[in-house]
Amino acid sequence: MSDTPKPGRYASSPCMAAEVDPTYFDPDATDPEQARDVARWRKSERARLRGLRDALSVAARQEVGRAISDHLRAVVKEKFNGARGKVLSCYWPIKGEPDLRGLMAEWHADGVLIALPIVEVKAAPLVFRRWTPETQMVRGDWNIPVPPPEAEQVTPDITLAPMIGWTTECYRLGYGGGYFDRTLAVLDPRPVSIGIALSDARIETIYPQPHDIPLDMVVTDAGLRAERTGR
């Protein structure tokens, strides 16, 4: 089976991943009751921001994807010299996420090693496998297309993270499963992490909990909107 995108047909994959547990919280947090309150607030905020994204037309989503691709291309060129020879983890778009598959193919042609994240074990860190435009994708967890098991496993130098919401402190509001935080917590050295989101999805805070790890940058359809100078 091949999931090679057909240009101009849609803004992101029509497959819709099932929701992960929206009440995820760190049981080691110092105040479990407060953590549960935050989890309930995040669930509500996810629904609101998902509604904003879902309301975009196909044409608007395509334009967002083009704008983010242009800004991200410039960021990677300026800050990582184009990332040639580096492993750059991207994502396969679902649920109306910005579609960067054209940029993935472009980077591959320029010598960037592209990877995609995979859930191989529930509630465990992600693994990353090589992707090329010729990769015959298979259906992974939540029906998301992923490289097959025989694809090379790699460790990213740079990783992109789609976000539902973001803050100027580079905190990410994701789908609530905690996979990205778990992954950043165990990767050594930690890759440079770049959040991808709509500019309109900025929020004041996510009420950070002990397990939340801020990203290094946020790139939106309006450009590089946030960047941390230290970790």
C-alpha positions as CSV (number, residue, x, y, z in Angstrom):
1,M,0.0,0.0,0.0
2,S,1.3,3.5,-0.7
3,D,0.1,6.7,0.9
4,T,2.1,9.0,-1.4
5,P,0.2,12.3,-1.4
6,K,-1.5,13.6,-4.6
7,P,-0.6,17.3,-4.9
8,G,-3.6,19.7,-4.6
9,R,-6.0,17.0,-3.5
10,Y,-6.2,17.7,0.2
11,A,-4.5,19.6,3.0
12,S,-3.9,16.6,5.2
13,S,-4.6,12.9,5.4
14,P,-8.3,12.0,5.7
15,C,-7.5,9.3,8.2
16,M,-8.7,10.3,11.7
17,A,-6.8,8.9,14.7
18,A,-8.8,7.9,17.7
19,E,-8.5,10.2,20.6
20,V,-5.9,9.3,23.2
21,D,-6.7,9.5,26.9
22,P,-7.5,13.2,27.5
23,T,-7.1,12.8,31.3
24,Y,-3.4,12.0,31.0
25,F,-1.5,13.4,33.9
26,D,1.8,12.6,35.7
27,P,1.0,10.5,38.8
28,D,4.2,11.7,40.4
29,A,3.1,15.3,40.3
30,T,3.2,17.0,43.7
31,D,-0.6,17.8,43.6
32,P,-2.7,15.1,41.9
33,E,-5.9,17.1,42.4
34,Q,-4.5,20.2,40.7
35,A,-3.1,18.0,37.9
36,R,-6.6,16.6,37.3
37,D,-8.0,20.1,37.2
38,V,-5.4,21.0,34.6
39,A,-6.2,17.9,32.6
40,R,-9.9,18.8,32.5
41,W,-9.0,22.4,31.4
42,R,-6.7,21.0,28.7
43,K,-9.5,18.7,27.4
44,S,-11.8,21.7,27.0
45,E,-9.1,23.8,25.4
46,R,-8.2,21.1,22.9
47,A,-11.9,20.9,21.9
48,R,-12.0,24.6,21.3
49,L,-8.8,24.8,19.3
50,R,-9.6,21.7,17.3
51,G,-12.9,23.4,16.4
52,L,-11.0,26.4,15.1
53,R,-8.8,24.2,13.0
54,D,-11.6,22.0,11.7
55,A,-13.5,25.1,10.6
56,L,-10.8,25.9,8.0
57,S,-11.7,25.1,4.4
58,V,-9.5,22.7,2.4
59,A,-8.1,25.7,0.5
60,A,-7.3,27.5,3.8
61,R,-5.6,24.4,5.1
62,Q,-3.5,24.1,2.0
63,E,-2.4,27.7,2.3
64,V,-1.5,27.2,5.9
65,G,0.6,24.2,4.9
66,R,2.4,26.2,2.2
67,A,3.1,29.1,4.5
68,I,4.4,26.9,7.3
69,S,6.6,25.0,4.8
70,D,8.1,28.2,3.5
71,H,8.9,29.5,7.0
72,L,10.2,26.1,8.2
73,R,12.4,25.8,5.2
74,A,13.9,29.1,6.0
75,V,14.4,28.3,9.7
76,V,16.1,25.0,8.9
77,K,18.4,26.6,6.3
78,E,19.3,29.5,8.6
79,K,19.8,27.7,11.9
80,F,20.9,24.2,10.7
81,N,22.6,25.0,7.3
82,G,19.8,23.1,5.6
83,A,20.2,20.0,7.9
84,R,21.9,18.0,5.1
85,G,23.1,14.7,6.6
86,K,21.1,15.2,9.8
87,V,18.1,13.1,10.9
88,L,15.0,15.3,10.9
89,S,11.8,13.7,12.3
90,C,8.6,15.0,10.7
91,Y,5.0,13.7,11.0
92,W,2.3,12.3,8.9
93,P,-0.6,14.8,9.0
94,I,-3.9,13.7,10.6
95,K,-6.9,15.6,11.9
96,G,-6.4,18.7,9.7
97,E,-2.7,19.2,10.8
98,P,-0.6,21.3,8.5
99,D,0.6,19.1,5.7
100,L,4.4,19.2,5.2
101,R,4.8,16.2,3.0
102,G,6.0,18.2,0.0
103,L,8.7,19.7,2.2
104,M,9.6,16.3,3.5
105,A,10.2,15.1,-0.1
106,E,12.2,18.3,-0.9
107,W,14.4,17.8,2.2
108,H,15.0,14.2,1.3
109,A,16.2,15.2,-2.2
110,D,18.5,17.7,-0.6
111,G,20.3,15.1,1.5
112,V,18.3,15.4,4.8
113,L,17.5,12.0,6.4
114,I,13.8,12.1,7.1
115,A,12.2,10.0,9.9
116,L,8.7,9.5,11.2
117,P,7.7,8.8,14.8
118,I,6.0,5.5,15.6
119,V,4.2,4.2,18.7
120,E,5.6,0.6,19.0
121,V,4.7,0.2,22.7
122,K,1.7,1.9,24.4
123,A,2.6,4.6,27.0
124,A,6.3,4.4,26.0
125,P,8.6,6.7,24.2
126,L,8.3,6.9,20.4
127,V,10.7,5.3,18.1
128,F,11.8,6.8,14.8
129,R,12.1,5.0,11.4
130,R,13.5,6.3,8.1
131,W,11.2,7.6,5.4
132,T,11.7,8.3,1.8
133,P,9.1,9.2,-0.9
134,E,9.3,5.6,-2.1
135,T,8.6,4.1,1.4
136,Q,5.6,1.7,1.3
137,M,3.7,2.8,4.3
138,V,1.7,0.6,6.6
139,R,-1.1,1.4,9.1
140,G,0.3,1.9,12.6
141,D,-1.3,2.8,15.9
142,W,-4.6,4.7,15.6
143,N,-4.5,3.9,11.8
144,I,-1.8,6.4,11.1
145,P,0.5,5.6,8.1
146,V,4.0,4.7,9.3
147,P,7.2,3.2,7.7
148,P,7.2,-0.6,7.9
149,P,9.1,-2.5,10.6
150,E,12.0,-3.2,8.3
151,A,12.7,0.5,7.9
152,E,15.9,1.7,9.6
153,Q,15.4,2.9,13.1
154,V,17.2,6.2,13.7
155,T,17.7,8.9,16.4
156,P,16.6,12.4,15.3
157,D,18.8,15.5,15.5
158,I,15.8,17.7,14.9
159,T,12.2,16.8,15.5
160,L,8.9,18.5,14.4
161,A,5.9,18.3,16.7
162,P,2.4,19.2,15.5
163,M,0.5,21.1,18.2
164,I,-3.1,22.0,18.9
165,G,-2.0,25.0,21.0
166,W,1.2,26.7,21.9
167,T,2.6,29.4,24.2
168,T,5.3,32.0,23.8
169,E,7.3,29.9,26.3
170,C,7.3,27.1,23.7
171,Y,5.0,24.8,25.7
172,R,2.9,22.5,23.6
173,L,-0.7,21.5,23.9
174,G,-1.0,18.1,22.1
175,Y,-3.5,15.4,22.0
176,G,-2.9,14.4,25.7
177,G,-1.2,11.0,25.4
178,G,2.2,12.3,26.7
179,Y,4.2,10.5,24.0
180,F,6.2,13.5,22.9
181,D,7.2,14.5,26.5
182,R,8.2,10.9,27.3
183,T,10.3,10.8,24.2
184,L,12.1,14.1,24.8
185,A,12.8,13.0,28.4
186,V,14.8,9.9,27.3
187,L,16.6,11.0,24.2
188,D,20.2,11.8,24.9
189,P,21.3,14.0,23.4
190,R,17.9,15.6,23.2
191,P,17.0,16.7,19.6
192,V,16.1,20.3,18.7
193,S,12.3,20.3,18.9
194,I,10.2,22.5,16.7
195,G,6.5,22.9,17.3
196,I,4.2,23.3,14.3
197,A,0.9,25.0,14.7
198,L,-1.6,27.6,13.5
199,S,-0.6,31.2,14.5
200,D,-4.2,31.6,15.9
201,A,-3.7,28.6,18.2
202,R,-1.5,30.6,20.7
203,I,-2.7,30.4,24.3
204,E,-1.4,32.2,27.4
205,T,-0.4,29.0,29.2
206,I,-0.9,25.2,29.4
207,Y,-0.5,25.3,33.2
208,P,2.8,23.3,32.9
209,Q,3.0,20.1,35.0
210,P,6.2,18.3,36.0
211,H,6.1,16.1,32.9
212,D,5.7,18.9,30.5
213,I,8.9,19.7,28.5
214,P,9.0,23.0,26.5
215,L,10.1,22.8,22.9
216,D,12.9,24.9,21.4
217,M,11.0,26.8,18.8
218,V,7.5,27.3,17.4
219,V,6.9,27.8,13.7
220,T,3.4,28.8,12.5
221,D,1.9,30.2,9.3
222,A,3.0,33.6,10.5
223,G,6.7,32.5,10.8
224,L,9.0,31.7,13.8
225,R,6.8,32.9,16.6
226,A,8.7,31.6,19.7
227,E,12.2,30.4,20.5
228,R,14.0,29.4,23.8
229,T,17.6,30.4,24.3
230,G,18.4,27.6,26.8
231,R,17.2,24.3,28.1
